[in-house]
Amino acid sequence: MDDIILNNNWNASDFTSWLRKVDVHMVSTFGLAHDDLPDALWRDKYDDGLSPIEAIESTIEDEWADMPEMGDLWYG
């Protein structure tokens, strides 16, 4: 049981670091962090092995498809 708890803590820490990288890219492009925008499945994207940039692109195409301005800002 202790191994499971330790592993979950490591994953949580690693996910937090990954999410900070998402925010660095988002703030530089949108001027907003992930928690300033509509919800997205960030943990699922992390668990799927997406890089922060791939996760943002996936979110723009999926969860934020109804906000074309996000794609305009991201892709230029």
CYANA upper distance limits for C-alpha pairs under 8 A (distance plus 0.5 A):
  1 MET  CA      5 ILE  CA      7.03
  2 ASP  CA      6 LEU  CA      6.62
  3 ASP  CA      7 ASN  CA      6.46
  4 ILE  CA      8 ASN  CA      6.63
  5 ILE  CA      9 ASN  CA      6.81
  6 LEU  CA     10 TRP  CA      6.77
  7 ASN  CA     11 ASN  CA      6.68
  8 ASN  CA     12 ALA  CA      6.54
  9 ASN  CA     13 SER  CA      6.67
 10 TRP  CA     14 ASP  CA      6.57
 11 ASN  CA     15 PHE  CA      6.39
 12 ALA  CA     16 THR  CA      6.60
 13 SER  CA     17 SER  CA      6.83
 14 ASP  CA     18 TRP  CA      6.72
 15 PHE  CA     19 LEU  CA      6.52
 15 PHE  CA     43 ARG  CA      7.92
 15 PHE  CA     46 TYR  CA      7.45
 16 THR  CA     20 ARG  CA      6.72
 17 SER  CA     21 LYS  CA      7.09
 18 TRP  CA     22 VAL  CA      6.99
 18 TRP  CA     46 TYR  CA      8.13
 18 TRP  CA     52 PRO  CA      7.19
 19 LEU  CA     23 ASP  CA      6.78
 19 LEU  CA     42 TRP  CA      8.22
 19 LEU  CA     52 PRO  CA      7.77
 20 ARG  CA     24 VAL  CA      6.77
 21 LYS  CA     25 HIS  CA      7.03
 21 LYS  CA     52 PRO  CA      6.73
 22 VAL  CA     26 MET  CA      6.66
 22 VAL  CA     34 HIS  CA      7.87
 22 VAL  CA     52 PRO  CA      5.35
 22 VAL  CA     53 ILE  CA      7.39
 22 VAL  CA     55 ALA  CA      8.36
 22 VAL  CA     56 ILE  CA      7.66
 23 ASP  CA     27 VAL  CA      6.27
 23 ASP  CA     32 LEU  CA      8.27
 23 ASP  CA     33 ALA  CA      5.43
 23 ASP  CA     34 HIS  CA      6.42
 24 VAL  CA     28 SER  CA      6.74
 24 VAL  CA     33 ALA  CA      8.17
 25 HIS  CA     29 THR  CA      6.77
 25 HIS  CA     52 PRO  CA      8.48
 25 HIS  CA     53 ILE  CA      7.91
 26 MET  CA     30 PHE  CA      5.97
 26 MET  CA     31 GLY  CA      7.20
 26 MET  CA     32 LEU  CA      6.65
 26 MET  CA     33 ALA  CA      6.23
 26 MET  CA     34 HIS  CA      7.52
 26 MET  CA     56 ILE  CA      8.38
 27 VAL  CA     31 GLY  CA      4.68
 27 VAL  CA     32 LEU  CA      5.18
 27 VAL  CA     33 ALA  CA      5.90
 29 THR  CA     73 LEU  CA      7.25
 29 THR  CA     74 TRP  CA      6.90
 30 PHE  CA     70 MET  CA      8.24
 30 PHE  CA     73 LEU  CA      7.46
 30 PHE  CA     74 TRP  CA      8.25
 32 LEU  CA     36 ASP  CA      6.32
 32 LEU  CA     37 LEU  CA      7.70
 33 ALA  CA     37 LEU  CA      7.57
 34 HIS  CA     38 PRO  CA      8.48
 34 HIS  CA     39 ASP  CA      8.42
 35 ASP  CA     39 ASP  CA      7.84
 38 PRO  CA     64 TRP  CA      8.20
 39 ASP  CA     63 GLU  CA      8.22
 40 ALA  CA     59 THR  CA      6.95
 40 ALA  CA     63 GLU  CA      6.57
 41 LEU  CA     45 LYS  CA      6.86
 41 LEU  CA     59 THR  CA      8.35
 42 TRP  CA     46 TYR  CA      6.70
 42 TRP  CA     55 ALA  CA      7.77
 43 ARG  CA     47 ASP  CA      6.57
 44 ASP  CA     48 ASP  CA      6.58
 45 LYS  CA     49 GLY  CA      7.08
 45 LYS  CA     50 LEU  CA      6.18
 45 LYS  CA     55 ALA  CA      6.34
 46 TYR  CA     50 LEU  CA      6.15
 46 TYR  CA     51 SER  CA      7.88
 46 TYR  CA     52 PRO  CA      8.48
 46 TYR  CA     55 ALA  CA      8.08
 50 LEU  CA     54 GLU  CA      6.04
 50 LEU  CA     55 ALA  CA      6.15
 51 SER  CA     55 ALA  CA      6.54
 52 PRO  CA     56 ILE  CA      6.78
 53 ILE  CA     57 GLU  CA      6.75
 54 GLU  CA     58 SER  CA      6.55
 55 ALA  CA     59 THR  CA      6.58
 56 ILE  CA     60 ILE  CA      6.65
 57 GLU  CA     61 GLU  CA      6.75
 58 SER  CA     62 ASP  CA      6.44
 58 SER  CA     63 GLU  CA      8.47
 59 THR  CA     63 GLU  CA      5.64
 59 THR  CA     64 TRP  CA      6.52
 59 THR  CA     65 ALA  CA      8.49
 60 ILE  CA     64 TRP  CA      5.30
 60 ILE  CA     65 ALA  CA      6.39
 60 ILE  CA     70 MET  CA      7.04
 60 ILE  CA     71 GLY  CA      6.55
 61 GLU  CA     65 ALA  CA      5.62
 61 GLU  CA     71 GLY  CA      8.25
 64 TRP  CA     68 PRO  CA      8.12
 64 TRP  CA     70 MET  CA      7.96
 67 MET  CA     71 GLY  CA      8.15
 68 PRO  CA     72 ASP  CA      6.86
 69 GLU  CA     73 LEU  CA      6.65
 70 MET  CA     74 TRP  CA      6.61
 71 GLY  CA     75 TYR  CA      6.24
 71 GLY  CA     76 GLY  CA      8.22
 72 ASP  CA     76 GLY  CA      5.90
